[in-house]
Amino acid sequence: MNEQNFKNHVRYLRIWHFLLPSLVMVVLVGSICNLVNSLHGKWFPATWPVITSIVLLGILWYSRAFALKAQDRAIRAEENFRYFILTGKPLDKQLRLGQIIALRFASDEEMAALAKRALDEKLSSRQIKEAIKNWKADFDRA
């Protein structure tokens, strides 16, 4: 991707976002069906695939959630520092995290004004991204 903008900034990894969760759900549904079919016989061994599937689903969910939380904290710190360098003041505490995350795509020239506008007009992250004229690409996000 040479140029990043509002239309192409969302990034999906097909294997991580679609294939792995789908496969784990198929295994979970299959293992539940196997457990239901074995309730009159040996049900105990049939519980292990169900438990394993639930554990895998949890690992997929939380590994993504923890990575995003760490990234959000880093973005908040980076953008607060960038705003401080540009204006000599920290970002307003009333800005929501989603707004700060959206501001990371704004160029240095428009960040301060857009941050003030986002606060005054209570812009959503989508509205902030749409208002950006000079897009600052972020290729390093998780």
C-alpha positions as CSV (number, residue, x, y, z in Angstrom):
1,M,0.0,0.0,0.0
2,N,1.7,3.2,-1.2
3,E,-0.8,5.8,0.0
4,Q,-3.1,5.5,2.9
5,N,-6.4,7.4,3.2
6,F,-9.8,7.2,4.8
7,K,-11.0,4.6,2.3
8,N,-8.2,2.1,2.6
9,H,-6.8,2.7,6.2
10,V,-8.6,-0.3,7.7
11,R,-6.5,-3.4,7.7
12,Y,-7.8,-7.0,7.9
13,L,-5.6,-10.1,7.9
14,R,-7.7,-12.7,6.3
15,I,-6.3,-15.6,8.3
16,W,-6.4,-13.9,11.7
17,H,-9.7,-12.0,11.3
18,F,-11.7,-14.5,9.3
19,L,-10.2,-18.0,8.9
20,L,-9.0,-18.8,12.5
21,P,-12.2,-17.6,14.3
22,S,-14.3,-19.5,11.7
23,L,-12.3,-22.7,12.1
24,V,-12.5,-22.5,15.9
25,M,-16.3,-22.0,15.7
26,V,-16.6,-25.0,13.4
27,V,-14.6,-27.1,15.9
28,L,-16.8,-25.8,18.8
29,V,-20.1,-26.5,17.0
30,G,-18.8,-30.0,15.9
31,S,-17.5,-30.8,19.4
32,I,-20.9,-29.7,21.0
33,C,-22.7,-32.0,18.5
34,N,-20.3,-34.8,19.4
35,L,-21.0,-34.2,23.1
36,V,-24.7,-34.2,22.6
37,N,-24.5,-37.5,20.6
38,S,-22.4,-39.1,23.3
39,L,-24.5,-38.1,26.4
40,H,-25.9,-41.7,26.6
41,G,-22.4,-43.3,26.5
42,K,-19.0,-41.9,27.1
43,W,-19.7,-38.2,27.5
44,F,-16.6,-37.4,29.5
45,P,-14.0,-37.8,26.7
46,A,-16.4,-35.8,24.4
47,T,-16.2,-32.7,26.8
48,W,-12.5,-32.2,26.1
49,P,-12.9,-30.9,22.5
50,V,-15.6,-28.5,23.8
51,I,-13.3,-27.2,26.5
52,T,-10.4,-26.9,24.1
53,S,-12.5,-25.0,21.6
54,I,-13.7,-22.6,24.3
55,V,-10.1,-22.1,25.4
56,L,-9.0,-21.4,21.8
57,L,-11.8,-18.9,21.3
58,G,-10.7,-17.2,24.5
59,I,-7.1,-17.1,23.4
60,L,-8.1,-15.6,20.0
61,W,-10.3,-13.0,21.6
62,Y,-8.0,-11.9,24.4
63,S,-4.8,-11.9,22.4
64,R,-6.4,-9.4,20.0
65,A,-8.0,-7.4,22.9
66,F,-4.7,-7.1,24.8
67,A,-2.8,-6.0,21.7
68,L,-5.4,-3.4,20.9
69,K,-5.4,-2.1,24.5
70,A,-1.6,-1.7,24.5
71,Q,-1.7,0.0,21.1
72,D,-4.5,2.4,22.3
73,R,-2.4,3.4,25.3
74,A,0.7,4.0,23.0
75,I,-1.4,6.0,20.6
76,R,-2.8,8.2,23.4
77,A,0.7,8.9,24.7
78,E,2.2,9.5,21.2
79,E,-0.6,11.9,20.2
80,N,-0.6,13.7,23.5
81,F,3.2,14.2,23.0
82,R,2.8,15.3,19.4
83,Y,0.1,17.8,20.4
84,F,2.3,19.1,23.2
85,I,5.2,19.6,20.7
86,L,2.8,21.4,18.3
87,T,1.0,23.6,20.8
88,G,2.9,23.6,24.1
89,K,-0.2,22.2,25.8
90,P,-1.4,18.7,26.5
91,L,-4.5,17.3,24.8
92,D,-7.7,18.2,26.4
93,K,-8.8,15.5,28.9
94,Q,-12.4,15.6,27.5
95,L,-11.3,14.1,24.2
96,R,-12.4,10.5,24.0
97,L,-9.9,7.8,23.2
98,G,-11.6,7.1,19.8
99,Q,-11.2,10.8,18.9
100,I,-7.5,10.7,19.8
101,I,-7.0,7.5,17.8
102,A,-8.6,9.2,14.8
103,L,-6.4,12.3,15.2
104,R,-3.3,10.2,14.7
105,F,-4.0,10.3,11.0
106,A,-4.1,14.1,10.8
107,S,-1.0,15.9,9.6
108,D,0.9,18.2,12.0
109,E,-0.5,21.2,10.2
110,E,-4.1,20.3,10.9
111,M,-4.0,18.3,14.1
112,A,-4.4,21.2,16.6
113,A,-7.3,22.7,14.8
114,L,-9.0,19.4,14.3
115,A,-8.5,18.4,17.9
116,K,-10.2,21.7,19.0
117,R,-13.0,21.1,16.4
118,A,-13.5,17.5,17.6
119,L,-13.9,18.7,21.1
120,D,-16.2,21.6,20.3
121,E,-18.4,19.8,17.9
122,K,-18.2,16.4,19.6
123,L,-17.1,14.8,16.3
124,S,-17.0,11.0,16.1
125,S,-13.8,9.2,15.1
126,R,-15.3,8.6,11.6
127,Q,-16.1,12.4,11.2
128,I,-12.6,13.3,12.3
129,K,-11.1,10.9,9.8
130,E,-13.3,12.3,7.0
131,A,-12.3,15.8,7.9
132,I,-8.6,15.1,7.5
133,K,-7.2,16.8,4.3
134,N,-3.6,15.7,4.6
135,W,-3.6,12.0,5.7
136,K,-0.7,10.9,7.8
137,A,-0.4,7.1,7.2
138,D,0.0,4.6,10.0
139,F,1.4,1.3,8.7
140,D,2.6,0.1,12.1
141,R,-0.7,-0.6,13.8
142,A,-1.7,-4.0,15.2
